[in-house]
Amino acid sequence: QISWTPLLVLGYLFYLLLGAMVFQLLEKQAETHFRDQFQLEKLKFLQNYTCLDRQALEQFVQVLMEAWEKGVNPEGNSTNPSNWDFSNSFFFAGTVVTTIGYGNLSPSTVAGQIFCVFYALFGVPLNLAFLNQLGKGLNAHLLTLERWVQKPGRAQVQLAIFLTTGTLFFLVFPPLVFSYVEGWSYGEGFYFTFITLSTIGFGDYVVGTNPNKHYIPVYRSLTAIWIVFGLAWLALVFNVGADLMERHLQLKWHKSDLSLAEGATTKLEDEPEQPRIHIPS
């Protein structure tokens, strides 16, 4: 019998190594360019403002970094909207229980950090249970994957409609809205959409954080609601994909067993029948 577990582990590691190589190839040169450009801008700034020295400039850059880590956007002035009004706090609570964790905003007080721990401790299981029930509701109009595999036809059409509708509502149309509201390109909006719904959440793109734009109060709250339903849909799609991979590996394993069994049967049939030895009683 052939065990596909080692092959799956090797395939998983190979996929990670392949991703590391491609990301390094695509991003390292750009990072070097931006780093050199940033150092050049600092030199130009020191040349224009001779009253400052390099140490003072580095301290100011450190202040900017600390402000960004605390969720304060260095752009604009003190009239920027608060990151902790109700709408933004609701959005942050959603990123906690859904484990997205953009990283652009986090509690800075000890009390807030402790509350965040216990809030996530109970909120993450509650969110998983909610998404599970929501996924069952989305799947109510579909046949199970097993019936889809065994009886292709109408179930395939239903699955295609489900995937197409979900793709339009959660992956295709939302980037148009984000592009219009945030000023992003469609590619950036699509990137944010998938990174968010897959709970990867890098935090390089976050809605409602541009201090130069005026957002309606419920904008981020509506985005949080969209995230919840999008999470349920994409999680169901991921489960279907994982189930298909497992079934494919099991099918391969089963075919290998059948081939071995058929080979053994053929070998027995090809061998000449051995003479029987009669042992008298």
N, C-alpha and C positions, 0 to 999 in steps of 0.2 A: 504493500500500500504506500502511496505517495502522500506525504504530509505537506500541505501548502502553507503551513504557518511560517516555517523558515523563509520561504520565498516571499511571503507577504512582508515579513520583517525586513528582508533585504530590499524589496521594492520600495518600502517606506523610507528606509535610510537613503537609498539611491535618489528618491524624489527630493528629499531634503538637501542632499549634496548638489543635485542639479539646480535647485532653486538658489542655493548659496552662490554657486558659480555664475548663474545668469544675473542675479542681483548685483554681485560684485562687478561684473563686466559692464552693466548698464549704469550703475550709480557711483562707482568710485571716482571715475574721472570727473564727473559733474561736481562731486563733493570737493575734490581738490581745486577745481576752478572757483567754486564759491568761497572756499577758504582763502585762497589767494586774493580774490576780489575784496573780501572783507578786510584782510590785512592792509590792502592798498588803500581802502577807504579810510581806515584808521590813520594811516600815515598822512593822507591828504588833510584829514581833520586836524591833526596836530600841526601841520604846516600852516593852515589857515588861522588857527587859534594858538598862537605861540605862548599865551599865558598858561596853557595847560601842558603838563608833562605826561609821559606815557603811563606812569603809575596812577595819576588822577583819572585818566581815561579808562584804564583797566578797572578801576574801582567803580566808575560810573556804569561800565558794561556789566559788572557784577550786580549792581543794583537793578539794572534792567532785567537781568536773568532771574533774580530773586522775585521781582515783581511779576514776571510772567509765570513763574512756578506757583505763585500764590493766586493766580487767576486774574491779576490786574493787567489789562492791556496797556502797554507803554504808549501807544498812539493816543492822540486826542488829549483831553485834559480831565479835570476832576468832575466835569459834568457828564462823563460817560455813564450809561445806565449801570446799575448794580448787577453783579453776577449772582447775587443771592436774593433777588426779588422772587415772588411766588412762582412766576412762570419758569424762571431759570432754575429755581430750587426743585420744582416738579420735574423738569428735564433731567437734572442731576440725579434725583432719586431713581428715575427710570434707568439711567446708565449704571447705577449701582446694582439694582436687583437683576438687570439683564446681563451683568458682567461685561458690558461693553468697555467701560472705563477709558474714556478718551485721554485722560491724563492732563488736560488743559485746566482742570479745576478740581480742587480737593479741599477738604476741611483743613483749616489752619489752626483752630483752637483744639485743645486737648479734649474738651467736652464733645466737640463735633467729631473728632476722630474716634473716640470711644463709642459714641452713638452710631457712627457709621459702621463700626465692626458688628455691633449687635443687630443693627438694621439689616445689614447684608446677611447675617447669620440666619435670620428668619425670612428675609425677603427673597433670597435666591431660591430656596426650596418652594416658597409660595409662588414665585414666578414660574418655576419649572412645572409645577402642578397646573397653573393657569394656562401655560402654553400647551401643555399636554391635552387639556380639555379643549382648548381652542383648536388644536390640531385635529382632534377627533371630530370637531364640528366641521372643519374644512374638508375632512376626509369622509364625511357622512354621505356625500353624493358620488363618491368613487367606490369602485370595487377594490378589494384588498389586492395587494401585489401578487399574492399567490394565485388568485383567480385570474388576474391579468396575464400572468405568465402561462397558465394552463389553458385559458380560453381567450386568446387574442381576438380582437374584432371590435365590438362595441366598447369594451373596457379601454382599449387603446385610444379610441376617439375621446372618451371621457377624460383620460389622463392627459391627452394632448390639449384639450380645452382647458383643463385645470392649470397646466403648466403655462399655456399661452396667456390666459387671463391673469394669473399671478405675476408673470413676467411683465406684462403691460402695467399693472397697477402698482407693483412694488419696485420694479427695476427700470422701466422705460419712461413712464410719465413723471415720477418724482424728480429725476434730474432736470427736467424742463422747468419745474417750479423752483428748484434750488438755484438753477442758473439765472432765472429771472430775479429772484429775491436777493441772492448773495452776490451776483455778478460773476459767478464762475462760468467756465466753459462747460459744455455738455459732458465732455470727458471727465472733468473734475467732479461734476455732480454725480455722474455714474459711478465713479471711483468711491466717492463718499457714501453713496447709497449701498453698494455692496460691502464695503469695509464695515459699515455700521450694522447692517442686517446679519452679517456673518459673525458679529460680536468680536471682530478683530480690534477695531477701535484704536487706530494709531493716534488720533488727536491732531493730525496735521490739518484736517478740514473739519470744522464744527459749525453748525448753523447758529445764527444769531449772535455772533461774536464780533462783527465788524462795527467799530465805534462810529464810523462815518455813515452808517445806514440807520434808518428809523424802522424798527420792527413793530408790528402789532403785538399787543400784550400776550395773545394766546398762540403766537407763532410757534414757539418752542414746545408748548404743551400739545399742540396738534401734531407736531413732529414726533413727540414721544408716543402718542397714540398710534401714529403710522408705524413707528418702530416695532411696537408690540405685535401688531398684526403681521407685519413683514417678517418678524422673527419666527412666528408660528409657521408661516408659509415656507420660508426658506429652510427651516429645520425639517419640515416634512419632505422637502425636495432632497435635502442631504440624506435623510433616512432612507428614502427610496433609492438614491444612488448607492449608499452603503449596502443596502439589502441586495441590490442587483450585483454588486461586486462579490459579495459573499456567495450568492447563488451561482455566479459564474465560476468561482473557484470550486465550489462544491460540485458543480456539473463537470468541471474538468477532472476533479478527483474521482468522481463516479465513473466517467468514461475511461479513466486509466485503470480502474479496478475491473471494468468490463473487458477491456483489452487484455489485461493479464489473465482474467478468467477464461476468455475465449482462446487465448494462446495456449493455456494449459490444457483446455479441452481438446484443441486441435492436436496437440502433441500426444495426448493419450490415444486419440483416434488413429494417428499415423503409426504409432508403435504396434508391431505385430503382437498378436495375442500370445502370451506365454503359456506353455503346456501346463496343464493342471496336474499336480502330483496327488495321487490317491493313497491315503494312508489307511490301510485296513484296520478295522477295529479289533 
